[in-house]
Amino acid sequence: MEGWISLGSAAVPCLMACDTYVCSKHELGCKATPRQSFSASTIVSSESDCATVMSSPTHSTHSHTRSSSSSSSPPSTSSSGFTSDDPEHDESVTTVDEQPLLDPELYKKYGEVELNNGMRMPSIALGTWLAEGAECSFAVAYAIKIAGYRHIDAAWHYGNETDIAKGIEAAGVPRSELFLTSKLWSTHHDRVEEALDETLRNLGTDYLDLYLINWPVALNPNGNHPIFPLLRSGRRDVSYTSDIRETWKAMEAMVRKGKARAIGVSNFSKPNLEKVLSVATIVPAVNQTEIHLFNPEHKLVEFMREKGIVPQAHTPLGASRSPLFNHPAVLNLSKKYSALPSEIVLGYLLAKGIPVAPKSANPERIDSNYVGAFAAAPNLDKDDLEELDAVASVGWQRRFFTPPWPVELGFENWPEMQLSCKLPKRQAGGAVKISQCPCAFPS
Ligand SMILES: NC(=O)c1ccc[n+]([C@@H]2O[C@H](COP(=O)([O-])OP(=O)(O)OC[C@H]3O[C@@H](n4cnc5c(N)ncnc54)[C@H](OP(=O)(O)O)[C@@H]3O)[C@@H](O)[C@H]2O)c1
C-alpha cells in the first residue's frame, strides 16, 4: 500500500505499509501506530516483502543518532534518538536497539577526510541523482535522521534541490552538523554567483560546504535548452568562448564571500586540473569523478593526492544493476567477510581513503551503504586491496557514465562517443564516431 505522510513540512510517500516499516516512518513523523519494535535490519523494501525481513549480514541492528561530523567525533548512541508526538506511540515498544551504529574508532578512521583547507568532509555522501520529488525528500530525511548520513551530494541540474531541502528540513538536524555539496552546471559557467545563489535558495541555506564545477565544459547559456542546449546536428551546444580558468576565479570569489566554505571540481582529468591549477589561488579541495572497481583511476588519484586534491567517487557502486556486484573477486570477499557485495565495493574505496557518494532511495540500501561500507573497510587487508586494485587492468576496465560531450575531456579510457550527426549518418548510413563528425569541433 502506498500513501503519504507528513515529514515536517515535506510530504513524503509512505513507501511501505507493513508494521515494521510503519514504525520507522512513525519515528520520522508518521502518524501510523507502530506495532513492532524498530530496527534498521527489519526494514522491508515493499509491502510484499513484509513477510521476508531482510538484513545485512555485517550488522544486525543499530541506533541512529550522530554527533556533529564537523568535529570528527564518532557517532553517539541513543536508546531512542527520536521524538514522537503520537500519543499512541509506546516508547517501550519502539525503542531502538542499543548497539552503536559505528565503533568510534571505525568512524575516526574512515568517517571523514580532511580537505586542503582544514575542513573535514564526511566520507560517505548520499547521492541524489535521479532521486525525484517526495521519494528524494524521503531518502534525504531517512539518510540523515535514521541512517546517520551527514553529507548530501546535490547538483543544480538534477532538478531536485528543493526536494532535498524538504528532506533536510524534515530530518531536523542543525545545518551546522550537515555537509552540503552542490554543483555549478555547464550553462552557468559565466554566471557563477547567480547560479550559486539559486542553489542556496533551493537548498534553503546561506552557504554550501562544497561547491563543485560539475563538468569542465561550458554550454551555451542562451541556447535552445537551459540544461542541455543542442545544435541542429544534435550535439551539445558548447560555449567555446568560456574559459574554465575564469570560471575557477569566479568560484574562488564565492569562498571569499562566504557562500561556499570549500570549492572543487568534478569530472576533471589531469589536463583540466592543470589548467585550473595554473591560475588557482585556492587549490580545488575535491575532484568528484567516476571511481570504482572497474574504473579505479590510479594515475589520476595519485596526481590529485600530490596536489592536495581529495578524489571523491561518484557512481561508486557502478550505477543501477551494477555488474560490480557479480565480479568474482567481490563475491569471494563478500563471502569471506560476510558482507554484501555493495559493501565490499564501497569499503574498498573507503579503505583507500577515497570518499564516496552512493545513491539510493531505498531505506535498507541507504543503511547498508553507510554502516555496511564502514564495517567492510577495515576487513580488507593489503592482499585484498591489491587484488581489487588490479581488477580493471585485467580486462574489466569500464566506465558507466560517459555523457556525449563533443570535446576531448582528457580522461584515460573514455570511449569514443557516437553522436547523432545528420550529414555523416546520411552519407555513411549509420552513427559516426565523434572525431569523424564535421560539425563536432570548431575549426
Ligand atoms: N559529478 C557528477 O558528474 C556525477 C555523475 C554521476 C553521479 N554523481 C553523484 O554520485 C551519486 C552516485 O552515482 P549514481 O547515482 O550514478 O550511481 P551509484 O551510486 O553507483 O548507483 C546507484 C544505483 O544503485 C542502486 N543501489 C544503491 N545502493 C545499492 C545497493 N546497496 N545494492 C544494490 N543496488 C544499490 C540504486 O538504486 P536504489 O535507489 O533503488 O537503491 C541506483 O540505481 C549520484 O547520485 C550523484 O549524487 C555525480
PDBQT file of the ligand as one rigid body, heavy atoms in Angstrom, charges set to zero:
ROOT
HETATM    1  N1  LIG A 501      29.622  14.787 -10.576  1.00  0.00    +0.000 N 
HETATM    2  C1  LIG A 501      28.972  14.104 -11.498  1.00  0.00    +0.000 C 
HETATM    3  O1  LIG A 501      29.007  14.410 -12.694  1.00  0.00    +0.000 OA
HETATM    4  C2  LIG A 501      28.207  12.917 -11.079  1.00  0.00    +0.000 A 
HETATM    5  C3  LIG A 501      27.878  11.934 -12.018  1.00  0.00    +0.000 A 
HETATM    6  C4  LIG A 501      27.163  10.819 -11.586  1.00  0.00    +0.000 A 
HETATM    7  C5  LIG A 501      26.820  10.714 -10.264  1.00  0.00    +0.000 A 
HETATM    8  N2  LIG A 501      27.133  11.702  -9.363  1.00  0.00    +0.000 N 
HETATM    9  C6  LIG A 501      26.768  11.634  -7.945  1.00  0.00    +0.000 C 
HETATM   10  O2  LIG A 501      27.108  10.351  -7.477  1.00  0.00    +0.000 OA
HETATM   11  C7  LIG A 501      25.936   9.705  -6.999  1.00  0.00    +0.000 C 
HETATM   12  C8  LIG A 501      26.024   8.207  -7.227  1.00  0.00    +0.000 C 
HETATM   13  O3  LIG A 501      26.134   7.900  -8.574  1.00  0.00    +0.000 OA
HETATM   14  P1  LIG A 501      24.975   7.132  -9.337  1.00  0.00    +0.000 P 
HETATM   15  O4  LIG A 501      23.675   7.506  -8.738  1.00  0.00    +0.000 OA
HETATM   16  O5  LIG A 501      25.167   7.399 -10.774  1.00  0.00    +0.000 OA
HETATM   17  O6  LIG A 501      25.336   5.598  -9.145  1.00  0.00    +0.000 OA
HETATM   18  P2  LIG A 501      25.625   4.627  -7.889  1.00  0.00    +0.000 P 
HETATM   19  O7  LIG A 501      25.519   5.317  -6.604  1.00  0.00    +0.000 OA
HETATM   20  O8  LIG A 501      26.870   3.927  -8.239  1.00  0.00    +0.000 OA
HETATM   21  O9  LIG A 501      24.437   3.585  -8.050  1.00  0.00    +0.000 OA
HETATM   22  C9  LIG A 501      23.122   3.976  -7.811  1.00  0.00    +0.000 C 
HETATM   23  C10 LIG A 501      22.215   2.822  -8.243  1.00  0.00    +0.000 C 
HETATM   24  O10 LIG A 501      22.492   1.666  -7.463  1.00  0.00    +0.000 OA
HETATM   25  C11 LIG A 501      21.335   1.278  -6.724  1.00  0.00    +0.000 C 
HETATM   26  N3  LIG A 501      21.820   0.926  -5.395  1.00  0.00    +0.000 N 
HETATM   27  C12 LIG A 501      22.159   1.752  -4.382  1.00  0.00    +0.000 A 
HETATM   28  N4  LIG A 501      22.614   1.060  -3.338  1.00  0.00    +0.000 NA
HETATM   29  C13 LIG A 501      22.562  -0.245  -3.677  1.00  0.00    +0.000 A 
HETATM   30  C14 LIG A 501      22.892  -1.445  -3.003  1.00  0.00    +0.000 A 
HETATM   31  N5  LIG A 501      23.375  -1.425  -1.767  1.00  0.00    +0.000 N 
HETATM   32  N6  LIG A 501      22.694  -2.624  -3.653  1.00  0.00    +0.000 NA
HETATM   33  C15 LIG A 501      22.201  -2.636  -4.907  1.00  0.00    +0.000 A 
HETATM   34  N7  LIG A 501      21.870  -1.524  -5.600  1.00  0.00    +0.000 NA
HETATM   35  C16 LIG A 501      22.055  -0.336  -4.987  1.00  0.00    +0.000 A 
HETATM   36  C17 LIG A 501      20.439   2.468  -6.723  1.00  0.00    +0.000 C 
HETATM   37  O11 LIG A 501      19.086   2.088  -6.705  1.00  0.00    +0.000 OA
HETATM   38  P3  LIG A 501      18.107   2.428  -5.448  1.00  0.00    +0.000 P 
HETATM   39  O12 LIG A 501      17.987   3.935  -5.381  1.00  0.00    +0.000 OA
HETATM   40  O13 LIG A 501      16.844   1.770  -5.840  1.00  0.00    +0.000 OA
HETATM   41  O14 LIG A 501      18.753   1.828  -4.233  1.00  0.00    +0.000 OA
HETATM   42  C18 LIG A 501      20.779   3.138  -8.050  1.00  0.00    +0.000 C 
HETATM   43  O15 LIG A 501      20.060   2.526  -9.097  1.00  0.00    +0.000 OA
HETATM   44  C19 LIG A 501      24.812  10.388  -7.785  1.00  0.00    +0.000 C 
HETATM   45  O16 LIG A 501      23.555  10.159  -7.214  1.00  0.00    +0.000 OA
HETATM   46  C20 LIG A 501      25.273  11.807  -7.722  1.00  0.00    +0.000 C 
HETATM   47  O17 LIG A 501      24.999  12.387  -6.470  1.00  0.00    +0.000 OA
HETATM   48  C21 LIG A 501      27.839  12.784  -9.766  1.00  0.00    +0.000 A 
ENDROOT
TORSDOF 0
